[in-house]
Amino acid sequence: MKITRLSIFAFLFALCACAEGAAEGEECTADADCAEGLECHMHDGEEDHGECEAHDEDEE
């Protein structure tokens, strides 16, 4: 019974931790990984991970 409660708590904790999204400068693999207002900018030469950064309208 205690293991079930612990499992539920761990799941809810992980869910809450992921809900906010990664902060600026943290690792990401897609825009959805980043907090609101941030985008995932891939590292030079990389296609599978980058860092969350603020979107720059002038950058194209």
Phi, psi and omega per residue, in radians:
M1 nan -0.709 3.140
K2 -1.164 -0.616 3.139
I3 -1.133 -0.676 3.117
T4 -1.104 -0.787 3.123
R5 -1.107 -0.750 3.131
L6 -1.112 -0.717 3.118
S7 -1.101 -0.753 3.123
I8 -1.125 -0.765 3.119
F9 -1.068 -0.787 3.141
A10 -1.095 -0.709 3.116
F11 -1.116 -0.818 -3.138
L12 -1.126 -0.667 3.103
F13 -1.101 -0.792 3.129
A14 -1.122 -0.683 3.130
L15 -1.113 -0.760 3.121
C16 -1.175 -0.668 -3.121
A17 -1.152 -0.582 -3.098
C18 -1.508 -0.303 -3.038
A19 -1.154 -0.512 -3.070
E20 -1.378 -0.484 -3.097
G21 1.544 2.845 -3.107
A22 -1.275 2.508 3.120
A23 -1.395 2.941 3.129
E24 -1.021 2.286 3.137
G25 1.622 -0.167 3.133
E26 -1.511 2.760 -3.118
E27 -1.137 2.588 3.093
C28 -2.682 2.877 3.047
T29 -2.126 -0.249 3.124
A30 -2.754 2.843 3.129
D31 -0.984 -0.585 -3.118
A32 -1.110 -0.358 3.125
D33 -1.315 -0.359 -3.029
C34 -1.602 2.709 3.078
A35 -1.125 2.883 -3.121
E36 -1.002 2.355 3.132
G37 1.551 -0.044 3.135
L38 -2.011 2.688 3.087
E39 -2.200 2.701 3.118
C40 -1.523 1.953 3.101
H41 -1.762 2.099 -3.084
M42 -1.216 2.524 3.053
H43 -1.150 2.685 3.107
D44 -0.972 2.206 3.114
G45 1.392 -0.019 -3.122
E46 -1.857 2.539 3.083
E47 -2.131 -0.081 -3.052
D48 -2.033 -0.113 3.063
H49 -2.774 2.722 -3.140
G50 -2.758 -2.661 3.127
E51 -2.278 2.548 3.085
C52 -1.278 2.271 -3.140
E53 -2.460 2.735 3.071
A54 -1.165 2.475 3.137
H55 -1.283 2.261 3.109
D56 -1.845 1.984 -3.103
E57 -1.054 -0.541 -3.100
D58 -1.343 -0.317 -3.078
E59 -1.426 2.240 3.112
E60 -2.425 nan nan
